[in-house]
Amino acid sequence: MIARPKSPLASALSLALADHDLESPTVLRVGFLAPLTGKLKSWAEPGLNGSLIWRDRVNAAGGIKVGMRRYMVDLVPFDTKFQPDLALAGVKKLINEDNVKFILMVGGNDFTEQVRRVINQHRMLVATLLPTDLTPDAPTLVAPSEVHPIYNVTGVDWLARQDPTLKTAAMCAQDDLHGLPSIATYRAAFEAAGIELVAEHLFPVETTDFGPIVDKLMASNPDILCWDTAYEPFLHALTREAFKRGFKGRLLSCTCDNYQSLIAHTSAEFMEGFVFQFPDFDDPRLNDSQVNFENANDFYADFCERFPGTWSAVSWEYASTLELWRLAVQRARTFEPFSVLSMMKFGGVGHHAFGEAHWWGDELFGIDNALVGYWPVVMIQNGRARIQEFSSIPDWWSKNKALLVRHMRSMNLMWDQREPVPFTPRFADFGRAETT
């Protein structure tokens, strides 16, 4: 069969489509800069795996439409091993070599002054899991999913309301940028709840023997043992030591990853009533109308099938952040950072995974770049992590903000107590959009 020649109009359209790359999708890369090995692995690798599920679902649905183009998404991971020099090398590689348009981080010790300078230099949009990383001199750094450690107040508040007989607590944490802000937050939460903090201990991240630490904490016979925001290996060791010593009070922590293993190594009775902040996503309460994480139960089932035994506190968080970013990119019709950020924050309200939330943080972080609203209080019941209530962080803040600011400031953790990093925006670039 002889091919019929194209009309002049068809030829012109064909050339236009080829010029603008409308006929075939291109690739949009997202960087994943986090410790994928070492003690912090459980707060990074499961998040990467959850992001892979999000990527596959988005690509199966046709990718992300940015203006007139459609993009497939690719994730580019870089293992920082929780070492500042590797974090700096990683952010440079992702930006300069991999040409990523968005970077996901755990933050904390990885988010050094040098990393911040690189991000500012390239005006890169970056999401952290630690709002305490936020400062006015990093305007493209956001915390849209995780609001650590502020949500920890909800667990203390709920415990105090449920059991007014709880009067004393003892607490420990590793001495780093995950543990320290969490200590300040728990101090404020215990004070607000009328619970006396009778013992507190900071331990180096190199610690391996947790028996003496638990001995010191239990010496005052506290009603509550609080593990602060201890990494999974630390939390497991501390819990097992408390079990060996016959602790009979309540256990409280930010996370309790792989709690099934703790039940197996202690007992179901000992772990019953353990309060923390992160549910399994097969929880029936995640079908409540206020929840914005689409098909949470299906996501959990998919995750457990593809990555069995690895669900953690962060398995859903990066995926939730990516979805907020995707929607903002499509609305902005560009992936230029300030345009996307403007769409993310449009109207000052955002759809956080656990309900409507507001962009907030100026009084605590110097900038309203944290999406803060409701957060679940979770308790182990009959061997499963189950949501007890969705608590309002802003409500607690409105009553107790002076307490939290005082404790943060006493530990030199407020944004204005850190050395600022100069940021000189190039205003001509703010409205510049990528070719679409």
C-alpha positions in Angstrom: 0.0 0.0 0.0 1.3 3.4 -1.0 1.3 5.9 1.9 -0.8 8.9 1.3 1.2 12.1 1.5 0.6 14.4 4.5 -1.3 17.6 4.0 0.6 20.8 4.7 -1.4 21.3 7.9 -0.6 17.8 9.1 3.1 18.2 8.3 3.1 21.5 10.3 1.4 19.9 13.3 3.8 17.0 13.2 6.8 19.4 13.2 5.3 21.4 16.1 4.6 18.3 18.1 8.2 17.1 17.5 9.6 20.5 18.5 7.6 20.6 21.7 8.1 17.0 22.6 4.3 16.4 22.9 4.3 13.0 21.2 6.4 11.2 23.8 6.8 11.7 27.6 10.1 13.0 29.0 11.5 12.2 32.5 11.2 14.4 35.6 13.7 13.4 38.3 13.2 13.7 42.0 16.2 13.3 44.4 16.0 11.2 47.6 18.8 12.4 49.9 18.8 10.3 53.0 20.7 7.7 55.2 19.8 4.5 53.5 22.2 2.5 55.7 23.0 2.7 59.4 21.0 3.6 62.5 18.6 5.9 60.6 17.8 3.4 57.8 14.3 2.7 59.1 13.4 6.4 58.7 14.7 6.5 55.1 14.6 3.2 53.2 10.9 2.5 53.9 10.2 6.1 52.8 12.1 5.5 49.5 10.0 2.3 49.0 6.8 4.1 49.6 8.0 6.7 47.1 8.6 4.0 44.5 5.0 2.9 44.9 3.8 6.5 44.4 6.1 6.7 41.3 4.8 3.6 39.8 1.2 4.6 40.3 1.7 8.0 38.9 3.6 6.7 35.8 0.9 4.0 35.2 -1.7 6.8 35.1 0.3 8.7 32.5 2.8 10.6 34.6 2.7 14.3 35.5 1.3 16.9 33.0 3.3 20.1 33.2 1.8 22.6 30.8 1.7 20.9 27.4 4.1 18.2 28.2 3.7 14.9 30.1 6.5 13.6 32.2 7.3 10.2 33.6 8.8 10.4 37.1 12.1 8.9 38.2 13.5 8.8 41.7 17.3 9.2 42.2 18.4 8.0 45.6 21.6 9.0 47.3 22.8 7.4 50.6 24.2 10.0 53.0 24.9 7.3 55.6 24.0 10.1 58.0 27.4 11.8 57.3 27.5 15.5 56.6 30.2 15.3 54.0 28.2 12.7 52.0 25.0 14.8 52.4 26.9 17.8 50.8 28.3 15.6 48.0 24.8 14.1 47.5 23.0 17.4 47.1 25.6 18.6 44.6 25.3 15.5 42.6 21.5 15.4 42.5 21.4 19.1 41.4 24.3 19.3 39.1 24.5 15.8 37.5 21.1 14.3 37.9 19.2 17.6 37.2 16.5 16.8 39.8 13.6 19.3 40.2 12.7 18.4 43.8 14.6 16.8 46.7 13.3 14.7 49.6 15.3 14.6 52.8 15.1 13.3 56.4 16.9 16.4 57.5 18.5 16.9 60.9 22.2 16.3 60.9 22.2 15.8 57.2 20.8 19.4 56.7 24.1 21.2 57.4 24.9 24.8 56.8 26.8 23.8 53.6 23.9 21.8 52.3 21.6 24.8 52.9 24.0 27.1 51.0 23.9 24.8 48.0 20.1 24.6 48.1 19.9 28.4 48.3 22.4 28.9 45.5 20.3 26.7 43.1 16.9 27.8 44.5 16.1 24.1 44.8 12.8 23.0 46.3 13.5 20.6 49.2 11.2 18.8 51.7 12.4 17.8 55.1 10.9 15.6 57.7 12.2 17.9 60.5 10.4 21.3 60.6 13.2 22.4 63.1 15.4 22.6 59.9 13.2 25.5 58.7 14.6 29.1 58.8 13.8 32.2 56.9 17.2 32.0 55.1 16.0 28.8 53.4 12.8 29.9 51.7 12.5 26.8 49.4 12.8 24.3 52.3 9.4 23.0 53.4 7.9 20.4 55.8 4.6 19.4 54.2 4.1 16.0 55.7 6.1 15.4 58.9 5.8 17.9 61.7 8.4 16.4 64.1 8.6 17.0 67.0 5.6 19.2 67.5 3.1 16.4 67.1 4.6 14.7 70.2 2.6 17.0 72.4 -0.6 15.2 71.3 0.5 11.8 72.8 1.3 13.4 76.1 -1.9 15.4 76.2 -4.0 12.3 75.3 -2.4 10.2 78.0 -2.9 12.9 80.6 -6.6 13.1 79.7 -7.1 9.4 79.6 -5.3 8.6 82.9 -5.1 11.6 85.4 -3.2 9.3 87.8 -0.1 9.6 85.7 2.0 12.2 87.5 5.7 11.6 86.7 7.8 10.7 83.7 11.4 9.9 82.9 12.9 10.4 79.4 16.0 9.8 77.3 17.1 10.5 73.8 20.2 10.3 71.5 22.1 13.6 71.5 21.5 14.9 67.9 19.1 17.0 65.9 16.3 14.4 66.1 16.6 13.9 69.9 17.2 17.4 71.1 14.2 19.2 69.6 12.0 16.3 70.7 13.3 16.6 74.3 12.3 20.3 74.3 8.8 19.4 73.0 8.2 16.6 75.5 9.4 18.9 78.3 6.8 21.5 77.3 4.1 18.8 76.8 4.7 17.2 80.2 4.7 20.6 81.9 1.4 21.6 80.1 -0.1 18.3 81.3 1.0 18.7 84.9 3.3 15.7 84.7 6.6 16.1 86.5 9.8 15.1 84.6 11.8 13.3 87.3 14.7 12.1 85.2 16.2 12.9 81.8 19.2 11.4 80.0 21.0 12.2 76.8 23.2 9.5 75.3 25.7 9.5 72.4 24.6 8.0 69.1 27.4 5.4 69.6 25.8 4.0 72.7 25.3 0.2 72.7 24.6 -0.7 76.3 21.2 0.7 77.4 20.8 -1.2 80.7 22.5 1.5 82.8 20.3 4.2 81.1 17.1 2.4 82.0 18.4 1.9 85.5 18.8 5.6 86.0 15.4 6.4 84.5 13.6 3.8 86.7 15.4 4.9 89.9 12.8 7.5 90.4 9.9 5.1 89.9 8.2 7.1 87.1 4.7 6.5 85.9 5.8 7.0 82.3 9.0 6.0 80.5 9.5 8.2 77.4 11.9 7.2 74.6 11.6 10.6 73.0 12.5 10.2 69.3 14.9 7.3 69.6 16.0 5.5 66.5 14.5 2.0 66.0 17.6 0.1 67.4 17.7 2.4 70.4 14.0 2.2 71.1 14.0 -1.6 70.8 17.0 -1.9 73.2 15.5 0.5 75.7 12.1 -1.3 75.7 13.7 -4.7 76.2 15.7 -3.4 79.1 12.6 -1.9 80.7 10.9 -5.3 80.3 13.8 -7.2 81.9 13.6 -4.8 84.9 9.8 -5.4 85.3 8.6 -1.9 84.5 4.9 -1.6 85.2 4.0 1.9 84.0 3.2 3.4 80.6 5.5 3.5 77.7 5.6 6.6 75.4 7.6 7.4 72.3 7.5 9.3 69.0 7.7 6.1 67.0 7.5 2.4 67.6 8.7 0.8 64.3 8.6 -2.9 64.0 6.6 -3.2 67.2 5.7 -6.8 66.4 9.3 -7.8 67.0 9.2 -6.0 70.4 6.0 -7.9 71.3 7.8 -11.2 70.4 10.9 -10.2 72.6 8.9 -8.9 75.5 5.2 -9.8 75.8 1.9 -8.7 74.5 0.9 -7.6 78.0 4.0 -5.5 78.4 3.5 -3.7 75.1 -0.3 -3.2 75.5 -1.0 0.5 75.9 2.3 1.7 74.4 1.5 5.2 73.0 3.2 6.7 70.0 2.4 8.8 66.9 2.4 6.6 63.8 -0.4 4.2 62.7 -0.3 1.2 60.4 -2.1 2.3 57.3 -4.6 -0.6 57.4 -6.2 1.3 60.4 -10.0 1.7 59.8 -9.7 5.3 61.1 -7.8 6.2 57.9 -11.0 5.8 56.0 -12.4 8.8 57.9 -13.7 11.6 55.7 -11.1 14.1 56.9 -8.2 11.9 55.8 -6.5 13.1 52.5 -4.2 10.1 51.9 -6.0 8.4 49.0 -6.7 4.7 49.5 -4.5 4.4 52.6 -5.5 0.8 53.2 -4.6 -0.2 49.6 -1.3 1.6 49.9 -0.5 -0.3 53.0 -1.4 -3.6 51.4 0.7 -2.8 48.4 3.7 -1.8 50.5 3.5 -4.9 52.7 3.3 -7.1 49.6 6.3 -5.5 47.8 8.4 -4.8 50.9 7.3 -7.2 53.6 8.3 -6.6 57.2 9.7 -3.1 56.5 6.7 -0.7 57.2 7.9 2.2 59.4 6.8 5.6 60.5 8.0 7.2 57.2 6.7 4.6 54.7 3.9 6.9 53.7 5.4 10.4 54.4 7.5 10.9 51.3 4.7 9.6 49.1 2.4 12.1 50.7 4.9 14.9 50.1 5.3 13.9 46.5 1.5 14.0 45.9 1.3 17.5 47.3 4.2 18.5 45.0 2.7 16.8 42.0 -0.6 18.7 42.4 1.3 22.0 42.9 3.4 21.3 39.8 0.3 20.6 37.6 -1.4 23.7 38.9 1.7 25.9 38.4 2.3 24.4 35.0 6.0 24.5 35.8 8.5 22.9 38.2 10.2 26.2 39.0 10.6 26.1 42.8 9.0 29.4 43.8 6.1 28.9 41.5 5.5 25.4 42.8 5.9 26.6 46.4 3.4 29.4 45.8 0.8 26.8 44.6 1.6 24.5 47.5 0.9 27.3 49.9 -2.0 29.0 48.0 -4.5 30.4 50.4 -2.4 29.3 53.4 -4.3 25.9 53.6 -3.2 22.5 52.4 -4.5 18.9 52.4 -2.3 17.2 54.9 -2.6 13.4 55.0 -4.6 13.5 58.3 -6.8 16.4 57.5 -7.0 20.1 56.5 -3.9 21.9 57.7 -2.4 25.4 57.6 1.0 26.6 56.5 2.4 27.6 59.8 5.7 28.1 61.7 6.6 31.8 61.8 6.7 32.0 65.6 8.7 28.8 66.0 10.7 28.5 62.8 10.7 32.0 61.5 8.8 31.0 58.3 5.4 29.6 57.6 6.8 26.6 55.7 5.3 23.7 57.8 1.9 22.2 57.0 0.4 21.8 60.5 -3.0 20.5 61.5 -4.2 17.2 63.0 -2.0 14.2 63.9 -3.0 10.8 65.2 -2.4 9.4 68.7 -1.7 5.7 68.3 -1.7 3.0 70.9 -1.0 -0.7 70.8 -4.2 -2.6 71.4 -4.4 -6.4 71.2 -1.1 -6.5 69.3 -1.9 -3.8 66.7 -1.2 -0.1 66.4 -4.5 1.6 66.4 -5.5 5.3 66.2 -7.1 6.6 69.4 -7.9 10.1 68.1 -6.8 12.8 65.6 -5.5 15.6 67.8 -5.2 19.3 66.8 -1.6 20.5 67.1 -2.7 24.2 66.5 -5.2 23.9 69.4 -2.4 22.8 71.8 -0.1 25.5 70.4 -2.7 28.2 71.0 -2.8 27.4 74.7 0.9 26.5 75.3 3.1 28.2 72.7 5.0 30.2 75.4 6.0 26.9 77.0 7.3 25.3 73.9 9.2 28.4 72.8 10.8 28.7 76.3 12.0 25.1 76.2 13.2 25.3 72.6 15.1 28.5 73.4 16.6 27.1 76.6 18.3 24.5 74.3 19.3 27.0 71.7 17.0 25.4 69.1 15.1 28.4 67.9 15.7 29.5 64.4 17.1 32.9 65.4 19.7 31.1 67.6 21.3 29.6 64.6 23.8 31.4 62.4 22.0 32.7 59.3 22.9 31.7 55.8 22.8 34.6 53.4 20.3 34.2 50.7 20.2 36.7 47.8 17.3 35.9 45.5 17.5 36.7 41.8 14.1 38.3 41.4 14.3 38.1 37.6 14.2 34.3 37.9 11.2 34.1 40.3 8.7 34.2 37.5 10.7 32.2 35.0 9.1 28.9 34.0 10.7 25.9 32.3 9.8 25.5 28.7 6.4 23.8 28.5 
